[in-house]
Amino acid sequence: MFCAWGAGGTLVVPRPRELMSPRRFLAEHAITHCVLVPSVISIATALRGLPAGCLPDLRCTVLGAERVTLAQARAWRAAAPRSRIENAYGPTELTICCTGYWLPDDESRWPDTLNGSVPIGRVYPHLESVVIGDDGRPAEEGELGVRGVQRFGGYLDPADNVGRFLTFSAGQASVLGPGEPLTDRHWYRTGDRVRAEHGELVCLGRLDDQVKIGGHRVEVGEVQAVLRGHPGVVDVRVLLLDTGDGAPRLVAAYTGAPEVAADLTALARAQLPAYMLPGRIRWFARLPLASSGKVDRRGLIRMLADRDAAPAGGDR
């Protein structure tokens, strides 16, 4: 709000239904700068609502709230060729944005990351950051911790602070315990796993999204990146679900061309080890969205359960 008003601009907030057709909303209101959840791009692409060059007046797009894929960024660049694109990252506890990455205007210079996502960039210079490895020591890959003037002072209930902050002593992390005071020295644990690629941080996903299958740690984002590499896929989510035989398995849900499911199975087998292969791959016309515009994970789980419980027939 203050960005718009401080620059003398008009702030226009879309209604939930208008998010389903960003092209119409942005064009009708002559929007020049927008903040967008990337899932909206996937929905609009699946509905063929983002033809090339359809948003010629858009000058700046800030994407955030969930991981941004390079495929989503390319679809948006094609629709809004004059718009700069920034991937903004940060949790509420760090006063929202604490990193940012502007994609180069020249698309040939876009980074090719291992998981197919746009980098989140570097932590703002007025903040301090650390990457904490699985052994509790600073590492090249691990959980992102941040402290500084944007870090909030703790949750209303001090009990909620336990485990969410840490300090270092002799290079070893010490997690805030019950009854311990929270100080400015404590790093906030974002819960996001990152690594540096091309000199920028890349978000690998939530620590909660890491799963273990047969003793192997699996990053579902890596599985999604492989499936997203098929030209017939618009968007994809991979979840760990109980498939009924007592052994949780990966299940993939995708949008795009319904007939490529068999191709995706072959693609996964060619590029992934056996323990990372989805047990099922399901096509949907669209993935469910929460009121925030993000993909509704719980809603998707229900849809997958309904699909498996339904009698054999056409997809929906």
C-alpha positions in Angstrom: 0.0 0.0 0.0 2.7 2.5 1.0 4.8 1.7 -2.2 1.8 2.7 -4.3 0.7 5.7 -2.4 4.2 6.9 -1.7 4.9 7.0 -5.4 1.6 8.8 -6.2 0.1 5.6 -7.7 -3.3 4.0 -7.4 -3.6 0.7 -5.5 -6.0 -1.8 -7.1 -6.7 -5.1 -5.2 -8.2 -8.0 -7.2 -11.1 -10.0 -6.0 -10.5 -13.8 -5.7 -12.4 -14.5 -8.9 -10.3 -11.9 -10.8 -7.1 -13.8 -9.9 -8.3 -16.5 -12.3 -8.0 -14.1 -15.2 -5.0 -11.8 -14.5 -4.8 -10.7 -18.1 -8.3 -9.2 -18.0 -7.8 -7.7 -14.6 -4.5 -6.0 -15.4 -5.7 -4.7 -18.7 -9.0 -3.3 -17.5 -7.3 -1.4 -14.7 -4.3 -0.3 -16.7 -1.9 -1.8 -14.2 1.7 -0.9 -14.7 3.2 -2.6 -11.6 1.9 -5.8 -9.9 2.7 -8.2 -7.1 1.6 -11.7 -8.1 1.6 -15.2 -6.7 3.2 -17.5 -9.3 0.4 -20.1 -9.1 -1.8 -17.6 -10.8 0.5 -17.7 -13.9 0.1 -21.5 -14.0 -3.7 -21.3 -13.8 -3.9 -18.7 -16.5 -1.5 -20.6 -18.7 -3.5 -23.8 -18.3 -6.7 -21.9 -19.3 -4.8 -20.4 -22.3 -5.4 -17.0 -20.8 -1.9 -15.6 -21.4 -1.2 -15.2 -25.1 2.1 -13.7 -26.1 2.2 -9.9 -25.8 -1.2 -9.6 -24.1 0.1 -7.3 -21.4 2.1 -4.6 -23.2 1.6 -1.9 -20.6 3.0 -3.8 -17.6 6.4 -2.5 -16.5 7.2 -4.3 -13.3 6.2 -7.6 -11.8 7.1 -8.8 -8.3 6.6 -12.6 -7.8 6.5 -14.1 -4.4 4.8 -16.1 -1.6 5.9 -19.4 -3.1 8.7 -20.8 -5.2 8.8 -19.3 -8.7 9.8 -21.7 -11.5 11.7 -20.6 -14.6 8.8 -21.9 -16.7 6.3 -19.6 -14.9 8.7 -16.6 -15.4 9.1 -17.4 -19.1 5.3 -17.6 -19.6 4.9 -14.2 -17.9 7.7 -12.6 -19.9 6.1 -13.8 -23.1 2.8 -12.2 -22.0 4.4 -9.1 -20.6 7.5 -8.6 -22.7 8.2 -5.0 -21.3 8.0 -6.0 -17.7 10.9 -6.5 -15.4 10.5 -9.5 -13.1 11.7 -9.8 -9.5 11.5 -12.9 -7.3 11.0 -11.5 -3.8 11.4 -13.8 -0.8 10.8 -13.6 2.9 8.6 -14.8 5.8 6.4 -12.6 7.8 8.7 -12.9 10.8 11.4 -11.0 8.8 9.0 -8.2 7.8 8.2 -10.1 4.6 11.0 -9.5 2.0 14.5 -10.2 3.0 16.0 -11.2 -0.3 15.3 -10.3 -4.0 16.5 -11.3 -7.4 15.8 -9.4 -10.7 15.8 -11.6 -13.7 18.0 -10.1 -16.5 16.2 -8.4 -19.3 18.0 -10.7 -21.7 16.3 -14.0 -21.3 19.4 -15.8 -22.6 21.2 -14.8 -19.4 18.6 -16.3 -17.1 20.3 -18.8 -14.7 19.8 -22.5 -15.2 19.2 -23.8 -11.7 19.3 -27.5 -10.7 15.6 -27.5 -9.5 14.3 -25.2 -12.3 13.4 -22.3 -10.0 14.2 -18.7 -10.1 16.9 -17.8 -7.5 15.7 -15.8 -4.5 18.9 -13.7 -4.7 21.0 -12.4 -1.9 20.0 -11.4 1.6 19.6 -7.6 1.9 23.0 -6.0 2.9 21.5 -4.5 6.1 20.7 -8.0 7.4 22.8 -10.9 8.5 22.3 -14.4 7.2 23.7 -17.9 7.7 23.0 -21.3 6.1 22.8 -24.1 8.7 23.7 -27.6 7.6 22.1 -30.8 8.9 25.0 -31.1 11.5 24.1 -27.6 13.0 27.1 -25.9 11.5 27.3 -23.2 8.7 27.2 -25.0 5.4 26.8 -24.5 1.6 23.4 -26.0 1.7 20.8 -26.0 4.5 18.3 -24.0 6.4 18.4 -20.2 6.0 18.8 -18.2 9.2 18.4 -14.3 9.3 18.8 -11.7 11.9 18.9 -7.9 11.9 16.6 -4.9 12.1 13.8 -6.6 10.1 13.6 -9.6 12.4 10.6 -9.5 14.7 10.9 -9.5 18.4 9.3 -12.9 19.0 5.8 -14.5 19.0 3.1 -13.2 21.4 3.3 -16.5 23.2 6.9 -17.0 24.3 6.4 -20.8 24.1 6.2 -20.4 20.3 9.7 -19.1 20.2 11.1 -22.4 21.3 13.0 -24.1 18.5 12.4 -21.2 16.1 15.6 -19.3 16.9 19.2 -20.2 17.4 22.7 -18.9 18.2 26.2 -20.2 17.5 28.9 -21.1 20.0 32.2 -22.4 18.6 30.6 -22.8 15.2 27.8 -25.1 16.5 24.2 -24.1 16.5 22.3 -23.9 19.8 18.5 -23.8 19.5 16.5 -21.5 21.8 15.0 -23.7 24.5 12.1 -23.2 27.0 12.6 -20.3 29.4 15.6 -18.9 27.5 15.5 -15.2 26.7 15.3 -14.1 23.0 18.0 -11.6 22.2 19.1 -9.7 19.1 21.9 -12.2 18.7 19.4 -15.0 17.8 18.9 -16.0 14.2 15.4 -16.6 13.0 15.0 -20.0 11.4 13.1 -19.6 8.2 12.3 -23.3 7.7 13.5 -23.0 4.1 16.3 -25.0 2.6 18.6 -23.1 0.3 21.9 -23.4 -1.5 24.1 -21.0 -3.5 24.1 -21.4 -7.3 25.6 -18.9 -9.8 26.4 -16.7 -6.7 22.7 -16.4 -5.7 20.6 -18.3 -3.2 18.2 -20.8 -4.6 15.3 -22.0 -2.5 15.1 -25.8 -2.5 11.8 -25.9 -0.6 10.5 -26.1 3.0 12.2 -28.4 5.4 8.7 -29.8 6.0 8.7 -30.9 2.3 11.8 -33.1 2.8 10.7 -36.7 3.0 12.5 -39.9 3.7 11.8 -42.9 1.6 13.6 -46.2 2.2 16.2 -44.3 4.3 16.9 -41.8 1.5 16.2 -38.1 1.9 14.1 -36.8 -1.0 13.6 -33.2 -2.0 10.3 -33.1 -3.7 11.3 -30.0 -5.6 13.9 -32.0 -7.5 11.2 -34.5 -8.6 9.0 -31.6 -9.6 11.8 -30.0 -11.6 12.3 -33.2 -13.7 8.5 -33.6 -14.5 8.3 -29.9 -15.2 10.9 -30.4 -17.9 8.3 -32.0 -20.2 6.9 -29.5 -22.7 3.4 -30.8 -22.0 3.5 -29.8 -18.3 2.3 -26.4 -17.1 2.6 -27.0 -13.4 3.2 -29.9 -11.1 3.2 -30.7 -7.4 4.6 -33.8 -5.7 3.3 -35.0 -2.4 4.1 -37.9 0.0 0.9 -39.8 0.6 -0.3 -43.0 2.1 -1.4 -45.0 -1.0 -3.2 -47.7 1.0 -0.5 -50.4 1.3 1.0 -48.9 4.5 4.1 -47.5 2.8 3.9 -43.8 1.9 4.8 -43.0 -1.7 5.3 -40.0 -3.8 2.3 -38.9 -5.9 2.5 -36.3 -8.6 -0.3 -34.0 -9.8 0.2 -32.0 -12.9 -1.7 -29.6 -15.3 -1.1 -29.4 -19.0 -1.6 -32.0 -21.6 -3.6 -35.0 -20.1 -2.1 -37.5 -22.5 1.5 -37.1 -21.4 1.2 -39.0 -18.1 3.0 -42.1 -19.6 5.7 -39.9 -21.0 6.2 -38.4 -17.5 6.7 -41.8 -16.0 9.3 -42.6 -18.6 11.0 -39.3 -18.1 11.2 -39.8 -14.3 12.6 -43.3 -14.7 15.3 -42.0 -17.0 16.4 -39.2 -14.7 15.6 -40.2 -11.2 16.7 -43.1 -8.9 14.1 -45.6 -8.1 13.4 -44.3 -4.6 12.4 -40.9 -6.0 10.0 -42.1 -8.6 6.3 -41.1 -8.1 4.1 -44.1 -7.5 1.3 -42.3 -9.3 1.0 -39.4 -11.7 -2.3 -37.7 -12.0 -3.6 -35.1 -14.4 -5.9 -32.2 -13.3 -7.4 -29.4 -15.4 -6.2 -27.1 -12.6 -4.7 -27.3 -9.2 -6.7 -25.9 -6.3 -5.8 -22.5 -5.0 -6.2 -21.1 -1.4 -7.5 -17.6 -0.8 -3.9 -16.3 -0.8 -3.5 -17.5 -4.4 -1.0 -20.3 -3.4 -1.7 -23.9 -4.4 -3.9 -25.4 -1.7 -2.0 -28.4 -0.5 -4.8 -29.8 1.6 -7.3 -29.3 -1.2 -4.9 -31.1 -3.6 -4.6 -34.1 -1.2 -8.5 -34.3 -1.1 -8.6 -34.2 -4.9 -6.1 -37.0 -5.2 -8.0 -39.1 -2.7 -11.3 -38.4 -4.5 -9.7 -39.3 -7.8 -8.4 -42.7 -6.5 -11.8 -43.4 -4.9 -13.8 -42.7 -8.0 -14.7 -45.5 -10.5 -12.6 -45.8 -13.6 -13.4 -43.2 -16.2 -12.4 -39.9 -17.6 -10.1 -37.4 -15.7 -11.5 -34.2 -14.3 
